[in-house]
Amino acid sequence: MTEPSSNPLVSICIPAYNRASMIGDAIRSALDQTYSPIEVIVVDNASSDRIEEVVDAFGDPRLKFVKNSKNLGLFGNFNRCIELSQGKYLHILHSDDYIDPGFTRTCVEFLESHPEVGMTFTDILAISEQAENRIGHTSCDNIFPAPEGFRQILRFRNLISCPSVMVRRDVYDSVGPFSLEYPYSGDLYQWLRIARRFAIAHVTGATLYYRQGKHSESFELLFRTPLGYVDQIRIFIRIIDELGDDAPHYRQDLNIAIRRHMKDCLFAGIARSDRMKSFSPLVFTGLAFNAWGLILSESLWDRIRKFSDFLAIVAIAGIMFIPGGRSLALMVLQADREQY
């Protein structure tokens, strides 16, 4: 297979913080790409470990290392990656993940042959201590024109895995950098912003190897603090505000996302709050009520369903404090969450 005729430069950016023990696989996978016009930039977010020694050991002229003088936060460091990169296409690869050798070529060739697409994402192979689980959406490439991609992101849980995304530079130039207002969920807001204005595409034939575990930002989001759940509610509020008079046109999609998050908050209160010693399960009940308040209702049926959601939150909150009630509520919520 020949390279695209224009041979565009691709920037594979690896933001990192105290990942000296894990980043080697990410760097190696980037340098081993079968597509050659690449630069690989490791942007260290003021780590205290010896990550620079790991980078220097590769001795590859395509590999650059930049150390921030202070920690910019997760998405602040993403933005630093964008600022430092020179490529036509940007891929922000997380320091604990890695990609297959043909990943870059597959995504670039797709973007070069589909100029209307502003962003691609791929299948992932989720790797944990217990198992490997391939997560894909279709068996063929799938383009979602704007704003259909926006609707799809709202409708489906985990449609896009952040480190699998490749974006055209001019798309970032158009929509702006990652928002720093949502330190736990800024990627979700960014993909929603992009998908409202540009076509996005799921590309097959490229795989991101996604490491799950206590080291990851997603573990921090889901298991150590409720702040990630707060972030998503704030994002829904902002999206509804930005849609303005158009919000009713997305009512069904928004309500699916909001109800899913409402149930996620209840699930977290039952299954995860014990690991958060400073937070009562009632915190998550409150978040569920906050999400519930955002549900858009126009028809009588909408209002009836919204009222039934209110009763469900009250019932589950009550069941939490009945002996054996948590297990029953957990089974109900787990079955319901698996539908999304």
C-alpha positions in Angstrom: 0.0 0.0 0.0 1.4 3.4 -0.9 1.4 6.4 1.3 -1.1 9.3 0.5 0.3 11.4 -2.2 0.5 14.5 -0.1 2.4 12.8 2.7 1.0 15.0 5.4 2.9 15.2 8.7 1.2 13.6 11.7 1.9 14.7 15.2 1.6 11.9 17.7 1.5 13.7 21.1 1.9 11.8 24.4 1.0 13.9 27.4 2.4 12.4 30.6 2.5 12.8 34.3 4.6 10.4 36.5 4.4 7.6 33.9 8.0 6.6 33.5 7.1 3.0 34.3 4.5 2.8 31.5 5.2 5.3 28.8 7.7 3.2 27.0 5.1 1.1 25.2 3.2 4.2 24.0 6.5 5.8 22.6 7.6 2.5 21.0 4.2 2.0 19.3 4.3 5.6 18.0 7.8 5.2 16.5 7.0 1.8 15.0 4.2 3.2 12.8 4.3 2.0 9.2 3.4 5.6 8.2 6.7 7.5 8.2 6.0 11.3 8.1 5.5 11.6 11.9 6.7 13.6 14.8 6.3 12.2 18.3 6.2 14.7 21.2 6.2 13.7 24.8 4.9 16.6 26.9 5.7 16.0 30.6 3.3 17.7 33.0 5.9 18.6 35.6 6.4 15.0 36.7 8.6 14.0 39.7 9.8 10.7 38.2 12.6 10.0 35.7 10.5 10.1 32.5 13.0 12.1 30.6 15.6 9.3 30.9 13.0 6.9 29.4 12.5 9.2 26.4 16.2 9.8 25.9 16.9 6.1 25.8 15.1 5.8 22.5 17.6 8.0 20.7 15.2 8.7 17.8 15.4 12.1 16.1 11.6 12.0 15.4 11.0 12.0 19.2 10.9 15.3 21.1 10.6 15.9 24.9 9.1 19.0 26.5 8.7 19.4 30.3 6.2 21.9 31.6 7.5 24.2 34.3 4.3 23.6 36.3 1.4 21.1 36.1 -1.2 22.4 33.7 -3.9 19.9 34.5 -4.9 17.1 32.2 -6.6 19.2 29.5 -4.2 22.1 29.9 -1.5 19.6 28.9 -3.5 18.4 26.0 -3.6 22.0 24.8 0.1 22.3 25.3 0.5 19.3 23.0 -1.6 21.0 20.3 0.5 24.2 20.6 3.8 22.3 20.2 2.7 20.1 17.3 3.4 20.9 13.6 1.3 18.2 11.9 -1.7 18.5 9.6 -3.2 15.7 11.8 -3.0 15.4 15.5 -3.3 12.3 17.6 -3.1 12.7 21.4 -2.1 9.2 22.6 -2.3 8.6 26.4 1.0 7.6 28.0 -0.4 4.3 29.4 -1.9 3.2 26.1 -0.4 2.1 22.7 -1.5 1.6 19.1 -1.0 -1.0 16.4 1.7 -0.4 13.8 -0.8 0.5 11.0 -3.0 2.8 13.2 -1.6 6.1 11.8 -1.6 5.0 8.2 -5.2 3.8 8.4 -6.5 7.0 9.9 -4.5 9.3 7.7 -5.5 7.5 4.5 -9.2 7.7 5.6 -8.9 11.4 6.3 -7.1 12.2 3.1 -9.8 10.4 1.1 -12.7 12.0 3.0 -11.9 15.7 3.3 -15.3 16.4 4.8 -14.4 14.4 7.9 -12.8 16.4 10.7 -12.1 13.7 13.2 -11.7 9.9 13.4 -11.9 7.4 16.2 -11.3 3.7 16.2 -12.0 0.4 18.0 -10.2 -0.2 21.3 -9.0 -3.3 23.0 -9.5 -2.7 26.7 -6.9 -4.5 28.7 -7.2 -5.2 32.4 -5.7 -7.6 34.9 -8.7 -9.9 34.4 -9.4 -9.9 30.7 -9.2 -8.2 27.3 -12.3 -6.8 25.7 -12.6 -5.5 22.2 -14.9 -2.6 21.9 -16.1 -1.7 18.3 -19.1 -0.1 16.8 -19.4 -1.5 13.3 -17.6 -3.9 11.0 -17.1 -1.2 8.4 -16.1 2.5 8.3 -18.9 4.7 9.4 -19.2 8.5 8.7 -21.5 10.6 10.9 -22.2 14.0 9.1 -22.8 17.0 11.4 -24.8 17.0 13.5 -25.5 13.3 13.4 -22.2 12.6 15.2 -23.3 15.0 18.0 -26.5 13.0 18.4 -24.6 9.7 18.4 -22.2 10.8 21.1 -25.2 11.8 23.3 -27.0 8.5 22.6 -24.3 5.9 23.1 -22.1 5.4 26.1 -18.4 5.4 25.3 -18.9 6.0 21.6 -15.4 7.7 21.4 -12.3 6.6 23.3 -10.2 9.8 23.7 -6.7 8.3 22.9 -8.1 6.8 19.7 -9.0 10.2 18.2 -7.2 11.8 15.3 -8.2 15.4 14.4 -7.4 17.8 11.6 -5.4 20.8 12.9 -7.8 23.2 11.2 -10.6 21.7 13.2 -8.8 22.6 16.4 -8.2 26.0 15.0 -11.9 26.4 14.3 -13.5 25.0 17.5 -10.7 26.1 19.9 -8.7 24.1 22.4 -10.0 21.8 25.1 -12.0 23.6 27.7 -10.3 23.9 31.2 -13.7 24.3 32.8 -14.3 20.5 32.9 -11.1 19.0 34.4 -12.5 15.5 34.4 -14.6 15.4 31.2 -13.2 18.1 28.9 -12.8 15.5 26.1 -16.5 14.8 26.1 -17.3 18.5 25.7 -14.6 18.8 22.9 -16.0 15.9 20.9 -19.5 17.3 21.2 -18.3 20.7 20.0 -16.5 19.2 17.0 -19.4 16.8 16.1 -21.9 19.7 16.0 -19.9 21.4 13.2 -17.9 18.6 11.4 -18.4 15.1 10.2 -16.8 12.5 12.4 -16.0 8.9 11.5 -15.5 5.5 13.1 -12.6 3.9 11.2 -12.0 0.2 11.2 -8.7 -1.6 10.8 -6.9 0.5 13.5 -6.8 -0.5 17.2 -6.0 1.4 20.3 -4.8 -0.8 23.2 -6.4 0.8 26.2 -5.0 -0.1 29.6 -7.6 -0.1 32.4 -6.6 0.1 36.1 -6.2 2.3 39.2 -3.4 4.3 37.4 -5.8 5.8 34.8 -7.6 9.1 34.8 -10.9 7.3 34.2 -10.4 5.4 37.4 -10.0 8.7 39.2 -13.1 10.0 37.5 -15.3 7.0 38.4 -14.0 5.6 41.7 -12.3 8.3 43.8 -14.4 11.4 43.6 -17.9 12.6 42.5 -16.4 15.5 40.6 -16.4 13.7 37.3 -20.1 13.2 37.6 -20.5 16.9 38.4 -18.5 17.8 35.3 -20.9 15.9 33.0 -23.9 17.6 34.5 -22.3 21.0 33.9 -21.5 20.0 30.3 -25.2 19.1 29.7 -26.2 22.5 31.1 -23.7 24.2 28.8 -24.7 22.2 25.7 -28.4 23.0 26.3 -27.6 26.7 26.7 -25.4 26.7 23.6 -28.2 25.0 21.6 -30.6 27.7 22.7 -33.8 27.6 20.6 -32.5 24.5 18.8 -32.4 22.4 22.0 -36.0 21.0 21.4 -34.7 19.5 18.1 -32.2 17.4 20.2 -34.6 16.7 23.0 -34.7 12.9 22.6 -30.9 12.7 22.3 -30.3 15.0 25.2 -32.8 13.1 27.4 -31.1 9.8 26.6 -27.8 11.1 27.7 -29.2 12.9 30.8 -31.2 9.8 31.9 -28.2 7.6 31.4 -26.1 9.9 33.6 -28.8 10.1 36.2 -28.7 6.3 36.5 -24.9 6.4 36.5 -25.0 8.7 39.5 -27.4 6.4 41.4 -25.2 3.4 40.5 -22.1 5.2 41.8 -23.9 6.0 45.0 -24.6 2.4 45.6 -21.6 0.6 44.2 -18.7 3.1 44.4 -19.3 5.6 47.2 -17.9 3.3 49.9 -14.5 3.8 48.2 -14.9 7.6 48.5 -14.5 8.0 52.3 -15.4 11.7 52.3 -18.6 11.4 50.4 -22.0 10.0 51.4 -24.2 8.0 48.9 -26.6 10.8 49.3 -24.2 13.1 47.4 -24.9 10.9 44.3 -28.6 11.0 44.9 -28.4 14.8 44.8 -26.5 14.6 41.6 -29.1 12.3 40.1 -31.8 14.9 41.1 -29.7 17.6 39.4 -29.5 15.5 36.2 -33.2 14.8 36.4 -33.9 18.5 36.5 -32.3 18.9 33.1 -34.6 16.4 31.3 -36.5 18.3 28.6 -40.3 17.7 28.6 -42.7 19.0 26.1 -45.6 16.6 25.8 -47.9 15.2 28.5 -46.1 11.8 28.0 -42.7 13.5 28.6 -44.0 15.0 31.8 -45.4 11.7 33.0 -42.1 9.9 32.3 -40.1 12.6 34.0 -42.3 12.3 37.1 -41.8 8.5 37.1 -38.0 9.2 36.9 -38.4 11.4 40.0 -40.2 8.6 41.9 -37.5 6.1 40.8 -34.8 8.3 42.3 -36.7 8.6 45.6 -37.3 4.9 45.7 -33.7 3.9 45.1 -32.5 6.5 47.6 -34.8 4.9 50.2 -33.9 1.3 49.3 -30.2 2.1 49.9 -30.8 2.2 53.6 -32.9 -0.9 53.9 -31.0 -4.2 54.8 -30.3 -5.9 51.5 -31.8 -3.0 49.6 -28.5 -2.0 48.0 -28.0 -5.3 46.3 -31.5 -5.2 44.9 -31.1 -1.6 43.6 -27.7 -2.5 42.2 -29.1 -5.4 40.2 -31.9 -3.2 38.8 -29.6 -0.3 37.8 -26.9 -2.6 36.4 -29.4 -4.3 34.1 -30.7 -0.9 33.0 -27.3 0.6 32.4 -26.3 -2.2 30.1 -28.9 -1.1 27.7 -26.8 2.0 26.9 
